[in-house]
């Protein structure tokens, strides 16, 4: 198992030349840090308007060093339970994707590597801030 599950913020920050994000990706590539990523995160990245061919090539290269953390049935159920406890009204649709990622990380006993701390704190998940 991996130590951290990456959310989209680390990829975005990596593309924007953020030194902390670049340091983490370097550690992953150098096999100093084990990481995983949810296909939900990849979906979220690929649908971004700014995600162009350059980002696609870079992300695809990075993915060779990252484990895929698939969504299980039990994690999907857990995500639904997490969302129902929040009693959301007209919530941003990203919260639903984040709940699936959080539930996957919990099930895999991983921290979420993110700068989206406010969102993930709603799910009582360990954060790996960078």
C-alpha positions as a Markdown table, in Angstrom:
| # | Residue | x | y | z |
|---|---|---|---|---|
| 1 | Unk | 0.0 | 0.0 | 0.0 |
| 2 | Unk | 0.9 | 3.6 | -0.5 |
| 3 | Unk | 1.5 | 6.2 | 2.1 |
| 4 | Unk | -0.4 | 9.0 | 0.4 |
| 5 | Unk | -3.3 | 9.3 | -2.0 |
| 6 | Unk | -2.8 | 12.3 | -4.3 |
| 7 | Unk | -5.7 | 14.7 | -5.1 |
| 8 | Unk | -5.8 | 17.0 | -8.0 |
| 9 | Unk | -4.2 | 20.0 | -6.2 |
| 10 | Unk | -0.7 | 18.4 | -6.2 |
| 11 | Unk | -0.9 | 17.9 | -10.0 |
| 12 | Unk | -2.1 | 21.5 | -10.6 |
| 13 | Unk | 0.6 | 22.9 | -8.3 |
| 14 | Unk | 3.2 | 20.7 | -10.0 |
| 15 | Unk | 2.1 | 22.1 | -13.4 |
| 16 | Unk | 2.3 | 25.6 | -11.9 |
| 17 | Unk | 5.9 | 25.0 | -10.8 |
| 18 | Unk | 5.2 | 24.9 | -7.1 |
| 19 | Unk | 8.4 | 23.8 | -5.4 |
| 20 | Unk | 6.7 | 21.8 | -2.7 |
| 21 | Unk | 4.6 | 19.9 | -5.2 |
| 22 | Unk | 7.6 | 19.3 | -7.4 |
| 23 | Unk | 9.5 | 18.0 | -4.4 |
| 24 | Unk | 6.8 | 15.4 | -3.6 |
| 25 | Unk | 6.6 | 14.3 | -7.2 |
| 26 | Unk | 10.4 | 13.9 | -7.3 |
| 27 | Unk | 10.3 | 11.8 | -4.2 |
| 28 | Unk | 7.6 | 9.6 | -5.8 |
| 29 | Unk | 9.6 | 9.2 | -9.0 |
| 30 | Unk | 12.8 | 8.5 | -7.0 |
| 31 | Unk | 10.8 | 5.9 | -5.0 |
| 32 | Unk | 11.4 | 7.7 | -1.7 |
| 33 | Unk | 7.7 | 8.0 | -1.2 |
| 34 | Unk | 4.9 | 5.6 | -2.2 |
| 35 | Unk | 1.8 | 7.3 | -3.6 |
| 36 | Unk | -1.5 | 6.3 | -5.2 |
| 37 | Unk | -4.2 | 8.2 | -7.1 |
| 38 | Unk | -7.8 | 7.6 | -7.6 |
| 39 | Unk | -9.3 | 7.4 | -11.1 |
| 40 | Unk | -11.7 | 10.0 | -9.8 |
| 41 | Unk | -8.9 | 12.4 | -9.4 |
| 42 | Unk | -7.7 | 11.7 | -12.9 |
| 43 | Unk | -11.2 | 12.3 | -14.2 |
| 44 | Unk | -11.3 | 15.6 | -12.4 |
| 45 | Unk | -7.9 | 16.6 | -13.9 |
| 46 | Unk | -8.7 | 15.6 | -17.5 |
| 47 | Unk | -12.0 | 17.5 | -17.5 |
| 48 | Unk | -10.3 | 20.8 | -16.5 |
| 49 | Unk | -10.4 | 23.4 | -19.2 |
| 50 | Unk | -6.7 | 24.1 | -18.7 |
| 51 | Unk | -5.7 | 20.5 | -19.1 |
| 52 | Unk | -3.9 | 20.5 | -22.4 |
| 53 | Unk | -1.7 | 18.0 | -24.3 |
| 54 | Unk | 1.4 | 19.2 | -22.3 |
| 55 | Unk | -0.3 | 18.4 | -19.0 |
| 56 | Unk | -1.6 | 15.1 | -20.4 |
| 57 | Unk | 1.9 | 14.0 | -21.3 |
| 58 | Unk | 3.4 | 15.0 | -18.0 |
| 59 | Unk | 0.6 | 13.4 | -16.0 |
| 60 | Unk | 0.8 | 10.2 | -18.0 |
| 61 | Unk | 4.6 | 10.0 | -17.3 |
| 62 | Unk | 4.1 | 10.6 | -13.6 |
| 63 | Unk | 1.4 | 7.9 | -13.4 |
| 64 | Unk | 4.0 | 5.3 | -14.2 |
| 65 | Unk | 5.3 | 5.8 | -10.6 |
| 66 | Unk | 2.0 | 5.9 | -8.9 |
| 67 | Unk | -0.3 | 3.1 | -7.8 |
| 68 | Unk | -4.0 | 3.2 | -8.9 |
| 69 | Unk | -6.4 | 3.3 | -6.0 |
| 70 | Unk | -9.6 | 2.0 | -7.4 |
| 71 | Unk | -13.0 | 2.8 | -5.8 |
| 72 | Unk | -14.4 | -0.2 | -4.0 |
| 73 | Unk | -18.1 | -0.8 | -3.3 |
| 74 | Unk | -17.5 | -0.4 | 0.4 |
| 75 | Unk | -15.7 | 3.0 | -0.2 |
| 76 | Unk | -18.6 | 4.2 | -2.4 |
| 77 | Unk | -21.0 | 3.3 | 0.5 |
| 78 | Unk | -18.7 | 5.1 | 3.0 |
| 79 | Unk | -18.6 | 8.2 | 0.8 |
| 80 | Unk | -22.4 | 8.3 | 0.6 |
| 81 | Unk | -22.5 | 8.0 | 4.4 |
| 82 | Unk | -20.0 | 10.8 | 4.8 |
| 83 | Unk | -22.0 | 13.1 | 2.5 |
| 84 | Unk | -25.3 | 12.3 | 4.2 |
| 85 | Unk | -23.8 | 13.4 | 7.5 |
| 86 | Unk | -23.0 | 16.8 | 6.1 |
| 87 | Unk | -26.6 | 17.7 | 5.3 |
| 88 | Unk | -25.6 | 19.6 | 2.2 |
| 89 | Unk | -27.9 | 22.0 | 0.4 |
| 90 | Unk | -26.9 | 23.2 | -3.1 |
| 91 | Unk | -23.3 | 22.0 | -2.5 |
| 92 | Unk | -20.5 | 22.3 | -5.0 |
| 93 | Unk | -20.4 | 19.1 | -7.0 |
| 94 | Unk | -16.7 | 18.7 | -6.2 |
| 95 | Unk | -17.6 | 17.8 | -2.7 |
| 96 | Unk | -19.1 | 14.6 | -3.9 |
| 97 | Unk | -16.0 | 13.6 | -5.9 |
| 98 | Unk | -13.9 | 14.5 | -2.8 |
| 99 | Unk | -16.0 | 12.3 | -0.6 |
| 100 | Unk | -15.2 | 9.3 | -2.9 |
| 101 | Unk | -11.5 | 10.1 | -2.8 |
| 102 | Unk | -11.6 | 10.5 | 1.0 |
| 103 | Unk | -13.4 | 7.2 | 1.5 |
| 104 | Unk | -10.9 | 5.5 | -0.8 |
| 105 | Unk | -8.0 | 6.9 | 1.3 |
| 106 | Unk | -9.7 | 5.8 | 4.5 |
| 107 | Unk | -10.2 | 2.3 | 3.3 |
| 108 | Unk | -6.6 | 2.1 | 2.1 |
| 109 | Unk | -5.3 | 3.7 | 5.3 |
| 110 | Unk | -3.7 | 6.5 | 3.4 |
| 111 | Unk | -3.4 | 10.3 | 4.0 |
| 112 | Unk | -4.6 | 12.6 | 1.3 |
| 113 | Unk | -1.9 | 14.7 | -0.2 |
| 114 | Unk | -3.7 | 18.0 | -0.9 |
| 115 | Unk | -3.9 | 21.7 | -0.4 |
| 116 | Unk | -7.7 | 21.5 | -0.4 |
| 117 | Unk | -7.7 | 21.1 | 3.4 |
| 118 | Unk | -11.0 | 22.7 | 4.1 |
| 119 | Unk | -12.9 | 20.2 | 1.9 |
| 120 | Unk | -11.1 | 17.1 | 3.2 |
| 121 | Unk | -11.3 | 18.1 | 6.9 |
| 122 | Unk | -15.1 | 17.7 | 6.5 |
| 123 | Unk | -14.4 | 13.9 | 6.1 |
| 124 | Unk | -12.2 | 13.4 | 9.1 |
| 125 | Unk | -9.3 | 12.1 | 7.0 |
| 126 | Unk | -5.6 | 12.5 | 7.7 |
| 127 | Unk | -4.1 | 15.2 | 5.5 |
| 128 | Unk | -0.6 | 15.1 | 4.1 |
| 129 | Unk | -0.1 | 18.9 | 3.5 |
| 130 | Unk | 2.7 | 20.0 | 1.3 |
